[in-house]
Amino acid sequence: MVPVYQAEIAPKEIRGRVVSLQQFAITVGILVQYFIQYGSSFVDGGPRNPNQSTMAFRIPWGIQIFPATLLAVGMFFVPYSPRWLAGQDRWEEAIRVLANLHGNGDIGHPKVLAQYREIEEAMTFEREAGDSAFKALTQRRMINRVILTVSIQMWSQLCGMNVMMYYIVYMMQAAGVHNLLLTASIQYILNVALTLPAVLYIDTWGRRPSLLYGAFFMMVLLFVTAALEAIYGVANPRTDPSLNHISWLIIDNPPVSRAIVACSYLF
């Protein structure tokens, strides 16, 4: 819903950057919540204390109330989408929203009029073609677009990124890394930092090359990580009770451990 709304209110020359800001905001939120959880983990002496207070998880949960409240209140001040207003035949409201967004309130601004005409033409075409219903997605001429859209979203979630971020602590522990939580935080910092180039340059690079090159290098890094684990890793001999939850280890091989950590970060 958020990317669709952003695309509808953003000028087309910076639409890619505006939409990519959502991903940047998500990565910043993940980073902030990670350090909040990291700090809360030290409550009552840390997780090794069997009598650690429930405040260790109640604090992160409670803090979430504040951004959620801000979002709930802020939604009342967000304007309707001009395209949605036009679809409801509320054209005067639509052009006023466009004027506030793109013309500092000037209805006669060239950008406002251009956006208005673009919406008007699109709505006229949709009504004449009768393609506004959901069933239009099942038509033969649309099926390729639907499959492409669904596939991009599906594989962006199934590429392994979420799994890698979730299990990064276990991977580092298997690689023999100490101070796991702090070391894992580097991945979240990189996640934020490497989202910035997409925000700044996606309209210059183009969406398709960004997807293709990004997917290719993710594939390479994942294969390298798997190869290092397969060649230099061994099954857990179960000699250290603190590692009983891990099945595969890199033992006494610092270069390989560093390479796995680096690939995990870059992935």
VOBA-1610 file (N, C-alpha, C; in pm, whole numbers, padded with zeros to 5 digits, always signed):
BEGIN
Met+00081-00119+00000Met+00000+00000+00000Met+00087+00127+00000Val+00192+00126+00083Val+00276+00246+00094Val+00345+00281-00038Pro+00412+00185-00106Pro+00475+00220-00235Pro+00376+00270-00338Val+00255+00213-00340Val+00153+00259-00436Val+00116+00403-00408Tyr+00095+00435-00281Tyr+00059+00573-00243Tyr+00173+00669-00277Gln+00296+00629-00246Gln+00411+00714-00276Gln+00422+00739-00426Ala+00401+00634-00505Ala+00412+00649-00651Ala+00305+00742-00705Glu+00188+00744-00642Glu+00078+00826-00693Glu+00093+00974-00657Ile+00166+01004-00549Ile+00178+01145-00510Ile+00313+01205-00549Ala+00409+01122-00593Ala+00544+01171-00623Ala+00554+01217-00768Pro+00632+01324-00794Pro+00660+01362-00934Pro+00734+01249-01004Lys+00705+01228-01131Lys+00760+01112-01200Lys+00912+01115-01212Glu+00972+01237-01210Glu+01118+01245-01224Glu+01193+01197-01101Ile+01126+01190-00985Ile+01192+01139-00864Ile+01110+01026-00801Arg+01022+00966-00879Arg+00932+00864-00825Arg+01008+00745-00770Gly+01112+00701-00839Gly+01190+00587-00792Gly+01256+00615-00659Arg+01312+00736-00642Arg+01377+00771-00517Arg+01277+00779-00402Val+01160+00836-00431Val+01059+00849-00326Val+01012+00711-00279Val+00986+00622-00374Val+00940+00488-00338Val+01048+00412-00262Ser+01175+00427-00304Ser+01283+00357-00237Ser+01307+00409-00096Leu+01257+00528-00064Leu+01269+00580+00072Leu+01196+00491+00171Gln+01092+00421+00125Gln+01024+00330+00215Gln+01118+00220+00263Gln+01195+00163+00168Gln+01291+00059+00206Gln+01397+00115+00299Phe+01442+00238+00272Phe+01541+00301+00360Phe+01485+00317+00500Ala+01359+00361+00510Ala+01296+00377+00641Ala+01284+00243+00713Ile+01255+00137+00637Ile+01246+00003+00698Ile+01381-00039+00755Thr+01489-00017+00678Thr+01622-00057+00726Thr+01663+00024+00849Val+01629+00153+00851Val+01659+00235+00969Val+01582+00183+01090Gly+01455+00148+01068Gly+01374+00093+01177Gly+01431-00037+01230Ile+01476-00124+01139Ile+01536-00251+01182Ile+01662-00225+01265Leu+01744-00130+01220Leu+01868-00097+01293Leu+01838-00045+01433Val+01743+00048+01441Val+01708+00107+01571Val+01653+00000+01665Gln+01562-00083+01616Gln+01505-00186+01704Gln+01610-00287+01746Tyr+01708-00314+01659Tyr+01812-00410+01695Tyr+01893-00359+01814Phe+01933-00231+01810Phe+02013-00178+01920Phe+01930-00160+02046Ile+01800-00133+02031Ile+01713-00129+02149Ile+01708-00266+02215Gln+01692-00370+02132Gln+01690-00505+02186Gln+01826-00544+02243Tyr+01932-00500+02174Tyr+02067-00531+02223Tyr+02090-00469+02359Gly+02050-00341+02374Gly+02065-00276+02505Gly+01978-00341+02611Ser+01856-00379+02574Ser+01764-00439+02671Ser+01811-00578+02714Ser+01893-00642+02632Ser+01939-00777+02666Ser+02029-00778+02789Phe+02082-00660+02829Phe+02172-00652+02945Phe+02096-00628+03075Val+01964-00619+03069Val+01885-00601+03191Val+01911-00716+03288Asp+01934-00683+03413Asp+01957-00783+03518Asp+02075-00874+03488Gly+02178-00818+03427Gly+02300-00894+03407Gly+02308-00972+03277Gly+02207-00961+03192Gly+02215-01025+03061Gly+02143-01158+03054Pro+02141-01216+02934Pro+02064-01340+02913Pro+02120-01462+02986Arg+02244-01455+03032Arg+02301-01571+03104Arg+02245-01581+03246Asn+02180-01477+03292Asn+02119-01480+03424Asn+01986-01557+03416Pro+01976-01671+03482Pro+01851-01748+03473Pro+01730-01677+03531Asn+01755-01575+03614Asn+01646-01500+03676Asn+01629-01362+03612Gln+01671-01348+03488Gln+01659-01219+03419Gln+01513-01174+03415Ser+01492-01046+03441Ser+01357-00991+03445Ser+01292-00993+03306Thr+01160-01000+03305Thr+01086-00993+03179Thr+01096-00856+03115Met+01152-00759+03185Met+01171-00626+03127Met+01264-00630+03007Ala+01345-00735+02996Ala+01437-00747+02882Ala+01362-00751+02750Phe+01240-00807+02749Phe+01162-00804+02625Phe+01044-00707+02634Arg+01003-00670+02754Arg+00893-00574+02767Arg+00934-00433+02725Ile+01060-00398+02748Ile+01108-00264+02708Ile+01099-00246+02557Pro+01156-00338+02475Pro+01141-00322+02329Pro+00995-00321+02284Trp+00914-00406+02343Trp+00772-00409+02306Trp+00706-00275+02339Gly+00735-00222+02457Gly+00672-00097+02499Gly+00713+00021+02413Ile+00840+00025+02372Ile+00889+00137+02291Ile+00819+00142+02156Gln+00774+00028+02106Gln+00704+00025+01978Gln+00574+00105+01980Ile+00522+00130+02098Ile+00397+00205+02109Ile+00413+00346+02053Phe+00530+00406+02073Phe+00549+00546+02035Phe+00546+00568+01884Pro+00626+00494+01804Pro+00613+00514+01658Pro+00477+00471+01604Ala+00417+00370+01666Ala+00284+00327+01620Ala+00181+00437+01645Thr+00190+00503+01760Thr+00099+00613+01791Thr+00122+00730+01696Leu+00249+00760+01670Leu+00282+00869+01576Leu+00224+00841+01438Leu+00236+00716+01392Leu+00181+00679+01262Leu+00029+00691+01262Ala-00035+00642+01368Ala-00181+00646+01375Ala-00234+00789+01372Val-00167+00879+01445Val-00210+01019+01447Val-00177+01087+01314Gly-00058+01059+01261Gly-00015+01122+01137Gly-00101+01086+01018Met-00161+00968+01019Met-00244+00926+00907Met-00363+01018+00885Phe-00408+01086+00991Phe-00522+01178+00977Phe-00485+01303+00897Phe-00355+01329+00882Phe-00309+01449+00812Phe-00255+01417+00672Val-00258+01290+00634Val-00210+01250+00502Val-00321+01274+00400Pro-00291+01343+00289Pro-00396+01371+00191Pro-00438+01245+00115Tyr-00559+01248+00063Tyr-00604+01140-00022Tyr-00519+01137-00149Ser-00507+01018-00207Ser-00439+01005-00335Ser-00518+01077-00443Pro-00454+01164-00523Pro-00526+01232-00631Pro-00592+01135-00728Arg-00525+01024-00754Arg-00581+00925-00847Arg-00708+00862-00790Trp-00708+00835-00659Trp-00827+00778-00596Trp-00941+00878-00599Leu-00909+01005-00570Leu-01013+01109-00573Leu-01073+01119-00713Ala-00986+01112-00814Ala-01036+01118-00952Ala-01125+00999-00983Gly-01088+00882-00930Gly-01169+00763-00953Gly-01306+00772-00888Gln-01317+00860-00787Gln-01447+00882-00722Gln-01518+01005-00778Asp-01466+01058-00890Asp-01522+01179-00953Asp-01514+01302-00863Arg-01414+01305-00778Arg-01391+01423-00692Arg-01274+01502-00750Trp-01295+01554-00870Trp-01188+01616-00947Trp-01136+01745-00882Glu-01222+01823-00823Glu-01178+01948-00760Glu-01085+01919-00643Glu-01119+01820-00564Glu-01031+01782-00453Glu-00900+01727-00506Ala-00908+01650-00615Ala-00787+01591-00673Ala-00689+01699-00717Ile-00737+01803-00785Ile-00645+01906-00834Ile-00595+01992-00719Arg-00673+02007-00613Arg-00624+02082-00496Arg-00511+02005-00427Val-00526+01873-00417Val-00419+01792-00358Val-00294+01801-00444Leu-00311+01792-00576Leu-00196+01804-00666Leu-00129+01940-00652Ala-00209+02045-00637Ala-00153+02179-00622Ala-00073+02191-00494Asn-00124+02132-00386Asn-00051+02137-00258Asn+00077+02055-00263Leu+00075+01946-00340Leu+00192+01859-00348Leu+00299+01910-00442His+00257+01968-00556His+00352+01999-00663His+00359+02147-00703Gly+00266+02228-00654Gly+00264+02367-00699Gly+00251+02470-00591Asn+00283+02432-00466Asn+00271+02526-00353Asn+00131+02589-00347Gly+00031+02511-00378Gly-00106+02558-00372Gly-00157+02624-00498Asp-00071+02635-00601Asp-00110+02702-00726Asp-00171+02600-00822Ile-00302+02610-00842Ile-00371+02516-00930Ile-00325+02530-01075Gly-00279+02647-01113Gly-00237+02669-01251Gly-00091+02636-01278His-00020+02580-01181His+00121+02546-01200His+00135+02439-01310Pro+00235+02453-01398Pro+00250+02356-01509Pro+00260+02211-01463Lys+00332+02185-01356Lys+00344+02047-01307Lys+00209+01994-01260Val+00133+02080-01194Val+00001+02040-01145Val-00090+02005-01262Leu-00090+02090-01363Leu-00176+02066-01480Leu-00133+01942-01556Ala-00001+01920-01565Ala+00050+01801-01636Ala+00009+01673-01562Gln+00023+01674-01430Gln-00017+01557-01351Gln-00168+01535-01360Tyr-00242+01644-01358Tyr-00389+01635-01366Tyr-00432+01573-01500Arg-00370+01620-01609Arg-00403+01566-01741Arg-00365+01418-01750Glu-00252+01383-01692Glu-00208+01242-01694Glu-00309+01153-01623Ile-00357+01197-01507Ile-00457+01120-01433Ile-00588+01115-01510Glu-00625+01229-01568Glu-00751+01236-01642Glu-00751+01141-01761Glu-00638+01139-01833Glu-00628+01049-01948Glu-00630+00903-01905Ala-00560+00873-01795Ala-00556+00735-01747Ala-00694+00689-01702Met-00767+00776-01632Met-00900+00739-01585Met-00997+00723-01702Thr-00984+00810-01801Thr-01071+00799-01919Thr-01046+00669-01993Phe-00919+00633-02009Phe-00884+00508-02077Phe-00937+00388-02001Glu-00919+00388-01867Glu-00964+00274-01787Glu-01115+00257-01796Arg-01187+00367-01795Arg-01333+00357-01800Arg-01382+00312-01937Glu-01314+00359-02040Glu-01354+00316-02174Glu-01321+00170-02199Ala-01207+00127-02144Ala-01165-00013-02163Ala-01233-00107-02066Gly-01289-00048-01957Gly-01355-00130-01856Gly-01259-00221-01782Asp-01135-00171-01759Asp-01031-00255-01699Asp-01006-00223-01552Ser-01095-00154-01487Ser-01069-00116-01349Ser-01101-00227-01249Ala-01173-00329-01292Ala-01210-00438-01202Ala-01093-00534-01181Phe-01101-00609-01074Phe-00996-00705-01041Phe-00982-00812-01150Lys-01089-00846-01216Lys-01085-00951-01317Lys-00995-00914-01435Ala-00964-00784-01449Ala-00875-00742-01557Ala-00737-00805-01543Leu-00699-00841-01419Leu-00568-00901-01396Leu-00557-01040-01455Thr-00669-01102-01482Thr-00667-01238-01536Thr-00675-01241-01689Gln-00684-01126-01752Gln-00692-01122-01897Gln-00559-01160-01959Arg-00565-01215-02078Arg-00444-01266-02144Arg-00337-01159-02163Arg-00378-01039-02199Arg-00278-00934-02225Arg-00212-00882-02097Met-00270-00917-01982Met-00216-00870-01855Met-00139-00978-01779Ile-00154-01102-01821Ile-00101-01213-01742Ile+00051-01206-01725Asn+00123-01164-01832Asn+00268-01154-01821Asn+00310-01049-01718Arg+00239-00937-01716Arg+00270-00831-01619Arg+00241-00877-01477Val+00130-00948-01460Val+00094-00997-01327Val+00198-01097-01277Ile+00238-01190-01364Ile+00339-01289-01324Ile+00471-01221-01291Leu+00510-01122-01372Leu+00635-01049-01347Leu+00630-00978-01213Thr+00521-00908-01185Thr+00508-00833-01061Thr+00509-00925-00940Val+00431-01031-00946Val+00424-01126-00835Val+00559-01195-00814Ser+00626-01230-00923Ser+00754-01299-00913Ser+00861-01212-00849Ile+00867-01086-00888Ile+00967-00996-00830Ile+00946-00984-00680Gln+00821-00964-00639Gln+00793-00952-00496Gln+00820-01083-00423Met+00780-01195-00484Met+00797-01325-00421Met+00945-01359-00403Trp+01024-01343-00510Trp+01165-01383-00501Trp+01249-01284-00422Ser+01202-01160-00409Ser+01274-01066-00322Ser+01263-01109-00176Gln+01154-01181-00143Gln+01137-01232-00007Gln+01199-01370+00010Leu+01209-01447-00099Leu+01261-01583-00091Leu+01408-01593-00132Cys+01474-01480-00154Cys+01614-01482-00199Cys+01709-01523-00088Gly+01662-01525+00036Gly+01748-01565+00148Gly+01788-01451+00239Met+01754-01328+00203Met+01795-01213+00282Met+01736-01217+00422Asn+01607-01245+00434Asn+01544-01248+00565Asn+01600-01361+00651Val+01625-01476+00588Val+01682-01589+00661Val+01822-01555+00709Met+01901-01492+00621Met+02038-01456+00657Met+02040-01358+00774Met+01952-01260+00772Met+01950-01161+00881Met+01902-01225+01011Tyr+01808-01317+01000Tyr+01755-01380+01121Tyr+01858-01472+01185Tyr+01930-01548+01102Tyr+02023-01648+01155Tyr+02168-01599+01157Ile+02190-01470+01136Ile+02328-01420+01128Ile+02406-01447+01257Val+02340-01438+01372Val+02408-01463+01499Val+02456-01608+01506Tyr+02374-01702+01460Tyr+02412-01843+01463Tyr+02525-01871+01364Met+02521-01805+01249Met+02628-01824+01151Met+02761-01775+01205Met+02758-01662+01274Met+02882-01609+01330Met+02932-01694+01446Gln+02839-01744+01523Gln+02879-01834+01631Gln+02941-01961+01575Ala+02885-02014+01467Ala+02941-02132+01403Ala+03079-02103+01343Ala+03100-01977+01302Ala+03230-01938+01245Ala+03333-01903+01351Gly+03294-01911+01478Gly+03388-01886+01586Gly+03403-01739+01624Val+03304-01659+01590Val+03309-01516+01622Val+03261-01494+01764His+03329-01405+01837His+03290-01371+01973His+03213-01239+01972Asn+03152-01207+02083Asn+03070-01086+02096Asn+02967-01080+01982Leu+02883-01182+01979Leu+02796-01206+01865Leu+02699-01093+01836Leu+02630-01045+01937Leu+02526-00944+01914Leu+02584-00815+01858Leu+02698-00773+01914Leu+02760-00650+01866Leu+02814-00668+01725Thr+02875-00782+01698Thr+02928-00808+01564Thr+02816-00816+01461Ala+02704-00878+01499Ala+02591-00889+01408Ala+02531-00753+01375Ser+02548-00656+01465Ser+02492-00523+01441Ser+02554-00456+01320Ile+02677-00496+01284Ile+02741-00438+01167Ile+02658-00465+01042Gln+02595-00583+01037Gln+02512-00615+00921Gln+02396-00517+00909Tyr+02338-00479+01021Tyr+02223-00387+01017Tyr+02268-00246+00979Ile+02389-00208+01022Ile+02443-00077+00983Ile+02469-00075+00832Leu+02528-00183+00780Leu+02552-00192+00636Leu+02421-00194+00559Asn+02320-00257+00615Asn+02188-00263+00551Asn+02134-00123+00527Val+02154-00035+00625Val+02111+00105+00610Val+02200+00179+00510Ala+02332+00164+00528Ala+02426+00240+00445Ala+02415+00205+00297Leu+02395+00077+00266Leu+02391+00034+00126Leu+02254+00053+00063Thr+02156+00096+00143Thr+02027+00133+00086Thr+02032+00274+00030Leu+02122+00357+00083Leu+02131+00496+00039Leu+02163+00511-00109Pro+02258+00434-00166Pro+02283+00449-00311Pro+02158+00424-00395Ala+02075+00329-00353Ala+01951+00303-00427Ala+01858+00424-00420Val+01850+00485-00303Val+01764+00603-00287Val+01813+00717-00376Leu+01944+00735-00381Leu+02001+00851-00451Leu+02010+00831-00602Tyr+02035+00707-00647Tyr+02071+00688-00787Tyr+01980+00593-00865Ile+01873+00542-00803Ile+01791+00444-00875Ile+01728+00503-01000Asp+01695+00633-00998Asp+01638+00695-01118Asp+01744+00715-01226Thr+01872+00712-01187Thr+01981+00724-01284Thr+02020+00586-01337Trp+02034+00490-01248Trp+02075+00356-01288Trp+01964+00282-01362Gly+01841+00304-01319Gly+01729+00228-01374Gly+01693+00112-01283Arg+01566+00074-01284Arg+01518-00032-01195Arg+01569-00169-01238Arg+01561-00197-01368Arg+01596-00331-01417Arg+01744-00364-01394Pro+01838-00277-01432Pro+01979-00310-01404Pro+02005-00328-01254Ser+01941-00248-01170Ser+01961-00261-01026Ser+01915-00398-00978Leu+01800-00443-01027Leu+01750-00575-00988Leu+01842-00687-01038Leu+01885-00677-01165Leu+01966-00783-01224Leu+02102-00794-01156Tyr+02172-00681-01144Tyr+02306-00685-01082Tyr+02297-00721-00935Gly+02197-00668-00866Gly+02181-00701-00725Gly+02156-00849-00704Ala+02067-00907-00783Ala+02037-01049-00770Ala+02159-01135-00804Phe+02236-01093-00907Phe+02354-01171-00946Phe+02458-01174-00834Phe+02489-01058-00776Phe+02592-01055-00671Phe+02544-01122-00543Met+02413-01117-00515Met+02361-01191-00400Met+02379-01341-00422Met+02354-01386-00544Met+02372-01527-00577Met+02517-01569-00555Val+02611-01488-00605Val+02753-01520-00592Val+02794-01529-00445Leu+02752-01431-00366Leu+02790-01429-00224Leu+02730-01548-00149Leu+02608-01585-00184Leu+02544-01698-00117Leu+02615-01828-00153Phe+02654-01843-00281Phe+02726-01963-00323Phe+02864-01971-00258Val+02932-01857-00247Val+03064-01856-00183Val+03052-01896-00036Thr+02953-01842+00033Thr+02931-01878+00173Thr+02905-02028+00187Ala+02817-02079+00102Ala+02785-02222+00108Ala+02906-02308+00076Ala+02988-02265-00022Ala+03108-02342-00058Ala+03209-02345+00056Leu+03230-02231+00120Leu+03323-02227+00233Leu+03276-02315+00348Glu+03147-02310+00373Glu+03092-02394+00481Glu+03108-02542+00446Ala+03084-02577+00318Ala+03090-02718+00278Ala+03233-02771+00278Ile+03329-02687+00234Ile+03468-02734+00219Ile+03541-02736+00353Tyr+03523-02629+00432Tyr+03603-02615+00554Tyr+03524-02642+00682Gly+03393-02660+00672Gly+03313-02686+00791Gly+03310-02833+00827Val+03276-02858+00953Val+03265-02996+01002Val+03138-03005+01087Ala+03089-03126+01101Ala+02974-03146+01188Ala+03013-03118+01333Asn+02923-03060+01406Asn+02949-03024+01545Asn+02981-03150+01627Pro+03104-03157+01685Pro+03139-03277+01764Pro+03072-03280+01902Arg+02998-03175+01935Arg+02923-03168+02062Arg+03015-03171+02183Thr+03132-03108+02170Thr+03224-03102+02284Thr+03201-02976+02368Asp+03130-02879+02313Asp+03102-02755+02384Asp+02950-02743+02400Pro+02899-02754+02523Pro+02754-02749+02543Pro+02690-02620+02494Ser+02766-02509+02494Ser+02709-02381+02450Ser+02683-02377+02300Leu+02738-02476+02226Leu+02718-02481+02081Leu+02629-02597+02037Asn+02558-02657+02131Asn+02475-02774+02099Asn+02361-02741+02003His+02323-02614+01996His+02213-02575+01908His+02260-02550+01765Ile+02390-02567+01740Ile+02447-02546+01606Ile+02498-02679+01553Ser+02467-02711+01429Ser+02502-02843+01374Ser+02630-02842+01292Trp+02678-02722+01249Trp+02792-02716+01157Trp+02887-02607+01205Leu+03019-02636+01210Leu+03115-02542+01267Leu+03236-02523+01176Ile+03294-02403+01186Ile+03427-02376+01129Ile+03523-02373+01247Ile+03615-02468+01252Ile+03702-02482+01369Ile+03845-02442+01335Asp+03899-02347+01413Asp+04040-02306+01404Asp+04081-02271+01262Asn+04000-02191+01196Asn+04033-02146+01060Asn+03989-01999+01045Pro+04065-01906+01106Pro+04025-01765+01107Pro+04003-01703+00968Pro+04088-01733+00866Pro+04061-01673+00733Pro+03925-01711+00677Val+03889-01839+00690Val+03759-01883+00640Val+03646-01819+00721Ser+03664-01810+00851Ser+03563-01747+00936Ser+03541-01602+00895Arg+03651-01531+00870Arg+03639-01390+00829Arg+03572-01379+00692Ala+03603-01472+00603Ala+03543-01469+00470Ala+03391-01493+00478Ile+03350-01585+00562Ile+03206-01612+00578Ile+03134-01492+00636Val+03197-01428+00735Val+03137-01308+00795Val+03128-01197+00690Ala+03234-01178+00611Ala+03233-01073+00510Ala+03124-01098+00404Cys+03113-01222+00359Cys+03010-01255+00260Cys+02870-01236+00317Ser+02855-01269+00445Ser+02725-01250+00510Ser+02691-01102+00516Tyr+02789-01019+00549Tyr+02765-00875+00554Tyr+02726-00822+00417Leu+02803-00858+00313Leu+02779-00803+00179Leu+02650-00857+00121Phe+02612-00979+00154Phe+02489-01037+00105Phe+02370-00954+00151
//
